[in-house]
Amino acid sequence: MEIDLNADLGEGFGIWRLGDDDALLDIVTSANIACGFHAGDPLTIRRTCAAAVDRGVIIGAQVSYRDLAGFGRRAMDVDPEELSAEVLYQIAALDGVARAMGGRVAYVKPHGALYNRVVRDAVQADAVVSAVAAFSPALPLLTLPVSVLREVAAERGVPTVAEAFADRAYTADGRLVPRREPGAVLHDVGEVAARAARMAAGGTVTAADGTEVKVAARSLCVHGDTPGAVAMARAVRNALTAAGLSVRPFA
């Protein structure tokens, strides 16, 4: 069995640094690199792409609403045509930098509020899919197994890859507990590592209400902006290996 391990990286801005990208790039197999709309400036993007290429880590475009001040986590109503253009812009910009560093964008993953919105909103999901299709119809989208984005992408012939979150709580319908709710983000390293191994090997996770939820995922996400992110990512990877899984990129 194979599983990918992805993390959100390149999320600093100017002199502000968030997380230890270099350390995480030694652990993960796919890097969701910020494209400048929720985080990331040109130099940060270039350095993160170069570091990913040096380590053989696959690069993905982490596209977002235009929301630097809110880190892309604030709900927004954006005209679909405008959103599609902004997503296309982000993919193209990151791909240009990645290619200059010897790599390329191999997949797309929405970030934050956009990620959660396209799980349930067909109009916003179609805007994202349209942007990906315009850039390259073969480029896969990373999303939850239960997602409107996945349905819309299938209708448009754009591939998707199902992912699960090692450090996030789940609802009974297989979606993520909103960050504003207590217990939405998990911080216990041992608990997160055990959940990750169970999700990857067994395809299930215990929801916040105790329900057992199916999560057939090819990729697992660990967040790079949480305290102790490097130790958690390392523990997750070790747990996956101990469970007999081969940690390899999906792209």
C-alpha positions as YAML, in Angstrom:
chain: A
units: angstrom
residues:
- id: 1
  name: MET
  ca: [0.00, 0.00, 0.00]
- id: 2
  name: GLU
  ca: [1.19, 3.51, -0.83]
- id: 3
  name: ILE
  ca: [0.35, 6.82, 0.81]
- id: 4
  name: ASP
  ca: [1.47, 10.37, 0.07]
- id: 5
  name: LEU
  ca: [2.31, 12.82, 2.85]
- id: 6
  name: ASN
  ca: [1.65, 16.48, 2.05]
- id: 7
  name: ALA
  ca: [2.12, 19.73, 3.96]
- id: 8
  name: ASP
  ca: [1.36, 23.42, 3.43]
- id: 9
  name: LEU
  ca: [4.66, 25.22, 2.88]
- id: 10
  name: GLY
  ca: [6.07, 28.54, 1.71]
- id: 11
  name: GLU
  ca: [3.63, 30.39, 3.94]
- id: 12
  name: GLY
  ca: [5.99, 33.09, 5.16]
- id: 13
  name: PHE
  ca: [5.82, 36.64, 3.86]
- id: 14
  name: GLY
  ca: [8.75, 39.04, 3.73]
- id: 15
  name: ILE
  ca: [10.56, 38.99, 7.07]
- id: 16
  name: TRP
  ca: [7.74, 36.97, 8.63]
- id: 17
  name: ARG
  ca: [8.47, 33.24, 8.78]
- id: 18
  name: LEU
  ca: [5.91, 30.53, 9.45]
- id: 19
  name: GLY
  ca: [7.02, 26.99, 10.18]
- id: 20
  name: ASP
  ca: [10.24, 25.17, 9.30]
- id: 21
  name: ASP
  ca: [9.90, 24.47, 5.59]
- id: 22
  name: ASP
  ca: [13.34, 22.92, 5.16]
- id: 23
  name: ALA
  ca: [12.79, 20.42, 7.96]
- id: 24
  name: LEU
  ca: [9.33, 19.49, 6.70]
- id: 25
  name: LEU
  ca: [10.64, 19.01, 3.17]
- id: 26
  name: ASP
  ca: [12.92, 16.29, 4.54]
- id: 27
  name: ILE
  ca: [9.79, 14.42, 5.72]
- id: 28
  name: VAL
  ca: [6.90, 14.97, 3.30]
- id: 29
  name: THR
  ca: [6.57, 13.73, -0.27]
- id: 30
  name: SER
  ca: [4.39, 16.55, -1.62]
- id: 31
  name: ALA
  ca: [4.56, 20.29, -0.89]
- id: 32
  name: ASN
  ca: [1.48, 22.50, -1.14]
- id: 33
  name: ILE
  ca: [3.23, 25.80, -1.83]
- id: 34
  name: ALA
  ca: [1.45, 29.09, -1.18]
- id: 35
  name: CYS
  ca: [1.04, 31.19, -4.33]
- id: 36
  name: GLY
  ca: [1.00, 34.69, -2.85]
- id: 37
  name: PHE
  ca: [-2.73, 35.16, -2.23]
- id: 38
  name: HIS
  ca: [-2.94, 33.95, 1.38]
- id: 39
  name: ALA
  ca: [0.82, 33.84, 2.05]
- id: 40
  name: GLY
  ca: [4.12, 33.66, 0.22]
- id: 41
  name: ASP
  ca: [6.15, 36.36, -1.50]
- id: 42
  name: PRO
  ca: [8.27, 35.88, -4.64]
- id: 43
  name: LEU
  ca: [11.49, 35.14, -2.76]
- id: 44
  name: THR
  ca: [9.79, 32.72, -0.36]
- id: 45
  name: ILE
  ca: [8.10, 30.96, -3.26]
- id: 46
  name: ARG
  ca: [11.37, 30.67, -5.17]
- id: 47
  name: ARG
  ca: [13.30, 29.35, -2.18]
- id: 48
  name: THR
  ca: [10.58, 26.82, -1.31]
- id: 49
  name: CYS
  ca: [10.38, 25.55, -4.89]
- id: 50
  name: ALA
  ca: [14.17, 25.22, -5.07]
- id: 51
  name: ALA
  ca: [14.29, 23.35, -1.75]
- id: 52
  name: ALA
  ca: [11.50, 21.00, -2.86]
- id: 53
  name: VAL
  ca: [13.25, 20.24, -6.16]
- id: 54
  name: ASP
  ca: [16.54, 19.59, -4.35]
- id: 55
  name: ARG
  ca: [14.83, 16.96, -2.19]
- id: 56
  name: GLY
  ca: [12.71, 15.38, -4.91]
- id: 57
  name: VAL
  ca: [9.49, 16.57, -3.27]
- id: 58
  name: ILE
  ca: [6.53, 17.05, -5.62]
- id: 59
  name: ILE
  ca: [5.23, 20.63, -5.93]
- id: 60
  name: GLY
  ca: [1.56, 21.53, -5.73]
- id: 61
  name: ALA
  ca: [-0.10, 24.95, -6.11]
- id: 62
  name: GLN
  ca: [-1.94, 25.88, -2.93]
- id: 63
  name: VAL
  ca: [-4.49, 28.32, -4.31]
- id: 64
  name: SER
  ca: [-6.54, 30.64, -2.14]
- id: 65
  name: TYR
  ca: [-8.94, 33.52, -1.95]
- id: 66
  name: ARG
  ca: [-7.11, 36.86, -2.13]
- id: 67
  name: ASP
  ca: [-6.79, 37.28, 1.65]
- id: 68
  name: LEU
  ca: [-3.28, 37.96, 2.96]
- id: 69
  name: ALA
  ca: [-4.54, 39.64, 6.14]
- id: 70
  name: GLY
  ca: [-6.76, 36.69, 7.03]
- id: 71
  name: PHE
  ca: [-4.33, 33.99, 5.88]
- id: 72
  name: GLY
  ca: [-6.98, 32.79, 3.44]
- id: 73
  name: ARG
  ca: [-9.17, 31.50, 6.24]
- id: 74
  name: ARG
  ca: [-11.95, 34.09, 6.03]
- id: 75
  name: ALA
  ca: [-15.15, 33.24, 4.16]
- id: 76
  name: MET
  ca: [-15.52, 35.32, 0.99]
- id: 77
  name: ASP
  ca: [-18.05, 35.67, -1.83]
- id: 78
  name: VAL
  ca: [-16.05, 36.06, -5.03]
- id: 79
  name: ASP
  ca: [-17.57, 36.28, -8.49]
- id: 80
  name: PRO
  ca: [-16.97, 32.90, -10.20]
- id: 81
  name: GLU
  ca: [-15.27, 34.42, -13.25]
- id: 82
  name: GLU
  ca: [-12.97, 36.46, -11.04]
- id: 83
  name: LEU
  ca: [-12.20, 33.48, -8.82]
- id: 84
  name: SER
  ca: [-11.37, 31.31, -11.81]
- id: 85
  name: ALA
  ca: [-9.00, 33.96, -13.16]
- id: 86
  name: GLU
  ca: [-7.31, 34.33, -9.77]
- id: 87
  name: VAL
  ca: [-6.84, 30.58, -9.38]
- id: 88
  name: LEU
  ca: [-5.43, 30.33, -12.90]
- id: 89
  name: TYR
  ca: [-3.06, 33.22, -12.13]
- id: 90
  name: GLN
  ca: [-1.79, 31.48, -8.99]
- id: 91
  name: ILE
  ca: [-1.19, 28.15, -10.72]
- id: 92
  name: ALA
  ca: [0.62, 29.78, -13.62]
- id: 93
  name: ALA
  ca: [2.76, 31.96, -11.36]
- id: 94
  name: LEU
  ca: [3.90, 29.07, -9.18]
- id: 95
  name: ASP
  ca: [4.49, 26.81, -12.16]
- id: 96
  name: GLY
  ca: [6.70, 29.47, -13.75]
- id: 97
  name: VAL
  ca: [8.87, 29.72, -10.65]
- id: 98
  name: ALA
  ca: [8.91, 25.94, -10.16]
- id: 99
  name: ARG
  ca: [10.09, 25.38, -13.74]
- id: 100
  name: ALA
  ca: [12.85, 27.97, -13.33]
- id: 101
  name: MET
  ca: [14.03, 25.91, -10.34]
- id: 102
  name: GLY
  ca: [13.92, 22.65, -12.30]
- id: 103
  name: GLY
  ca: [10.49, 21.41, -11.24]
- id: 104
  name: ARG
  ca: [6.84, 21.98, -12.15]
- id: 105
  name: VAL
  ca: [3.40, 22.18, -10.56]
- id: 106
  name: ALA
  ca: [2.10, 18.61, -10.43]
- id: 107
  name: TYR
  ca: [-1.25, 19.17, -8.68]
- id: 108
  name: VAL
  ca: [-3.51, 21.84, -7.20]
- id: 109
  name: LYS
  ca: [-4.93, 22.10, -3.69]
- id: 110
  name: PRO
  ca: [-7.28, 24.86, -2.50]
- id: 111
  name: HIS
  ca: [-6.40, 26.45, 0.83]
- id: 112
  name: GLY
  ca: [-8.38, 27.37, 3.92]
- id: 113
  name: ALA
  ca: [-11.76, 28.98, 3.33]
- id: 114
  name: LEU
  ca: [-11.66, 28.13, -0.36]
- id: 115
  name: TYR
  ca: [-10.94, 24.48, 0.41]
- id: 116
  name: ASN
  ca: [-13.95, 24.25, 2.71]
- id: 117
  name: ARG
  ca: [-16.19, 26.25, 0.37]
- id: 118
  name: VAL
  ca: [-15.63, 24.04, -2.68]
- id: 119
  name: VAL
  ca: [-16.41, 20.96, -0.63]
- id: 120
  name: ARG
  ca: [-20.05, 22.11, -0.60]
- id: 121
  name: ASP
  ca: [-20.48, 24.92, -3.17]
- id: 122
  name: ALA
  ca: [-20.85, 23.78, -6.79]
- id: 123
  name: VAL
  ca: [-20.51, 27.30, -8.25]
- id: 124
  name: GLN
  ca: [-17.21, 28.05, -6.52]
- id: 125
  name: ALA
  ca: [-16.05, 24.50, -7.20]
- id: 126
  name: ASP
  ca: [-16.74, 24.95, -10.91]
- id: 127
  name: ALA
  ca: [-14.69, 28.16, -10.92]
- id: 128
  name: VAL
  ca: [-11.71, 26.31, -9.47]
- id: 129
  name: VAL
  ca: [-12.10, 23.36, -11.85]
- id: 130
  name: SER
  ca: [-12.40, 25.74, -14.81]
- id: 131
  name: ALA
  ca: [-9.08, 27.35, -13.88]
- id: 132
  name: VAL
  ca: [-7.34, 24.00, -13.58]
- id: 133
  name: ALA
  ca: [-8.83, 22.79, -16.87]
- id: 134
  name: ALA
  ca: [-7.68, 25.98, -18.59]
- id: 135
  name: PHE
  ca: [-4.12, 25.48, -17.36]
- id: 136
  name: SER
  ca: [-3.92, 21.71, -17.82]
- id: 137
  name: PRO
  ca: [-6.88, 19.27, -17.76]
- id: 138
  name: ALA
  ca: [-4.50, 16.53, -16.63]
- id: 139
  name: LEU
  ca: [-3.54, 18.37, -13.44]
- id: 140
  name: PRO
  ca: [-5.10, 16.61, -10.41]
- id: 141
  name: LEU
  ca: [-6.98, 18.42, -7.64]
- id: 142
  name: LEU
  ca: [-6.43, 17.39, -4.03]
- id: 143
  name: THR
  ca: [-9.67, 17.33, -2.02]
- id: 144
  name: LEU
  ca: [-11.75, 15.38, 0.51]
- id: 145
  name: PRO
  ca: [-13.26, 12.04, -0.59]
- id: 146
  name: VAL
  ca: [-16.73, 13.52, 0.11]
- id: 147
  name: SER
  ca: [-16.61, 16.74, -1.89]
- id: 148
  name: VAL
  ca: [-18.66, 18.70, -4.42]
- id: 149
  name: LEU
  ca: [-15.32, 19.68, -5.98]
- id: 150
  name: ARG
  ca: [-14.66, 16.03, -6.72]
- id: 151
  name: GLU
  ca: [-18.05, 15.65, -8.40]
- id: 152
  name: VAL
  ca: [-17.65, 18.78, -10.54]
- id: 153
  name: ALA
  ca: [-14.13, 17.79, -11.54]
- id: 154
  name: ALA
  ca: [-15.35, 14.35, -12.62]
- id: 155
  name: GLU
  ca: [-17.99, 15.97, -14.83]
- id: 156
  name: ARG
  ca: [-15.31, 18.13, -16.46]
- id: 157
  name: GLY
  ca: [-12.79, 15.31, -16.87]
- id: 158
  name: VAL
  ca: [-10.30, 16.78, -14.38]
- id: 159
  name: PRO
  ca: [-8.69, 14.15, -12.11]
- id: 160
  name: THR
  ca: [-8.88, 14.33, -8.32]
- id: 161
  name: VAL
  ca: [-6.92, 12.73, -5.51]
- id: 162
  name: ALA
  ca: [-8.62, 12.05, -2.19]
- id: 163
  name: GLU
  ca: [-6.86, 13.28, 0.92]
- id: 164
  name: ALA
  ca: [-7.34, 12.97, 4.66]
- id: 165
  name: PHE
  ca: [-6.10, 15.18, 7.49]
- id: 166
  name: ALA
  ca: [-4.02, 13.64, 10.23]
- id: 167
  name: ASP
  ca: [-4.32, 16.62, 12.59]
- id: 168
  name: ARG
  ca: [-7.94, 17.71, 12.05]
- id: 169
  name: ALA
  ca: [-11.18, 16.55, 13.66]
- id: 170
  name: TYR
  ca: [-13.92, 15.17, 11.41]
- id: 171
  name: THR
  ca: [-17.70, 15.51, 11.35]
- id: 172
  name: ALA
  ca: [-19.95, 12.47, 10.94]
- id: 173
  name: ASP
  ca: [-20.43, 13.26, 7.23]
- id: 174
  name: GLY
  ca: [-16.70, 13.04, 6.50]
- id: 175
  name: ARG
  ca: [-15.94, 16.77, 6.45]
- id: 176
  name: LEU
  ca: [-13.63, 18.82, 8.65]
- id: 177
  name: VAL
  ca: [-14.79, 20.34, 11.92]
- id: 178
  name: PRO
  ca: [-14.59, 24.16, 11.46]
- id: 179
  name: ARG
  ca: [-11.48, 25.67, 13.01]
- id: 180
  name: ARG
  ca: [-13.58, 28.00, 15.16]
- id: 181
  name: GLU
  ca: [-14.91, 25.02, 17.12]
- id: 182
  name: PRO
  ca: [-13.04, 23.54, 20.13]
- id: 183
  name: GLY
  ca: [-10.98, 20.47, 19.28]
- id: 184
  name: ALA
  ca: [-10.95, 21.15, 15.53]
- id: 185
  name: VAL
  ca: [-7.14, 20.95, 15.39]
- id: 186
  name: LEU
  ca: [-5.38, 18.06, 17.13]
- id: 187
  name: HIS
  ca: [-2.06, 18.63, 18.86]
- id: 188
  name: ASP
  ca: [-1.19, 15.35, 20.60]
- id: 189
  name: VAL
  ca: [1.62, 13.83, 18.54]
- id: 190
  name: GLY
  ca: [0.88, 10.24, 19.53]
- id: 191
  name: GLU
  ca: [-2.83, 10.58, 18.83]
- id: 192
  name: VAL
  ca: [-2.26, 12.21, 15.44]
- id: 193
  name: ALA
  ca: [0.29, 9.56, 14.39]
- id: 194
  name: ALA
  ca: [-2.03, 6.72, 15.38]
- id: 195
  name: ARG
  ca: [-4.97, 8.33, 13.55]
- id: 196
  name: ALA
  ca: [-2.84, 8.78, 10.45]
- id: 197
  name: ALA
  ca: [-1.82, 5.13, 10.37]
- id: 198
  name: ARG
  ca: [-5.41, 4.04, 10.88]
- id: 199
  name: MET
  ca: [-6.73, 6.32, 8.13]
- id: 200
  name: ALA
  ca: [-4.07, 5.22, 5.66]
- id: 201
  name: ALA
  ca: [-4.09, 1.50, 6.41]
- id: 202
  name: GLY
  ca: [-7.69, 0.99, 7.50]
- id: 203
  name: GLY
  ca: [-9.52, 3.74, 5.67]
- id: 204
  name: THR
  ca: [-11.48, 4.92, 8.71]
- id: 205
  name: VAL
  ca: [-11.38, 7.72, 11.29]
- id: 206
  name: THR
  ca: [-13.37, 8.38, 14.43]
- id: 207
  name: ALA
  ca: [-15.44, 11.55, 14.05]
- id: 208
  name: ALA
  ca: [-15.89, 14.12, 16.82]
- id: 209
  name: ASP
  ca: [-19.23, 12.52, 17.79]
- id: 210
  name: GLY
  ca: [-17.73, 9.03, 17.96]
- id: 211
  name: THR
  ca: [-19.00, 7.90, 14.56]
- id: 212
  name: GLU
  ca: [-16.70, 5.75, 12.44]
- id: 213
  name: VAL
  ca: [-16.22, 7.48, 9.09]
- id: 214
  name: LYS
  ca: [-14.73, 6.01, 5.91]
- id: 215
  name: VAL
  ca: [-11.81, 8.03, 4.50]
- id: 216
  name: ALA
  ca: [-10.36, 6.32, 1.45]
- id: 217
  name: ALA
  ca: [-7.40, 8.62, 0.88]
- id: 218
  name: ARG
  ca: [-4.26, 8.47, -1.28]
- id: 219
  name: SER
  ca: [-2.67, 11.45, 0.50]
- id: 220
  name: LEU
  ca: [-2.43, 12.58, 4.12]
- id: 221
  name: CYS
  ca: [-2.01, 16.23, 5.13]
- id: 222
  name: VAL
  ca: [-0.06, 17.51, 8.10]
- id: 223
  name: HIS
  ca: [-0.15, 21.25, 8.67]
- id: 224
  name: GLY
  ca: [3.13, 23.15, 8.69]
- id: 225
  name: ASP
  ca: [1.86, 26.14, 10.69]
- id: 226
  name: THR
  ca: [0.95, 24.35, 13.92]
- id: 227
  name: PRO
  ca: [3.25, 24.21, 16.99]
- id: 228
  name: GLY
  ca: [5.52, 21.17, 16.85]
- id: 229
  name: ALA
  ca: [4.71, 20.58, 13.17]
- id: 230
  name: VAL
  ca: [8.06, 18.97, 12.37]
- id: 231
  name: ALA
  ca: [7.92, 16.50, 15.24]
- id: 232
  name: MET
  ca: [4.33, 15.66, 14.36]
- id: 233
  name: ALA
  ca: [5.10, 15.13, 10.68]
- id: 234
  name: ARG
  ca: [8.05, 12.89, 11.57]
- id: 235
  name: ALA
  ca: [5.89, 10.85, 13.97]
- id: 236
  name: VAL
  ca: [3.19, 10.48, 11.32]
- id: 237
  name: ARG
  ca: [5.67, 9.28, 8.72]
- id: 238
  name: ASN
  ca: [7.20, 6.80, 11.18]
- id: 239
  name: ALA
  ca: [3.74, 5.49, 12.07]
- id: 240
  name: LEU
  ca: [2.86, 5.03, 8.40]
- id: 241
  name: THR
  ca: [6.06, 3.11, 7.76]
- id: 242
  name: ALA
  ca: [5.52, 0.97, 10.87]
- id: 243
  name: ALA
  ca: [2.04, 0.13, 9.59]
- id: 244
  name: GLY
  ca: [3.60, -1.29, 6.44]
- id: 245
  name: LEU
  ca: [2.83, 1.58, 4.11]
- id: 246
  name: SER
  ca: [5.20, 2.93, 1.47]
- id: 247
  name: VAL
  ca: [5.29, 6.72, 1.73]
- id: 248
  name: ARG
  ca: [5.41, 7.91, -1.88]
- id: 249
  name: PRO
  ca: [4.00, 10.89, -3.83]
- id: 250
  name: PHE
  ca: [0.78, 10.34, -5.79]
- id: 251
  name: ALA
  ca: [1.82, 12.61, -8.67]
...
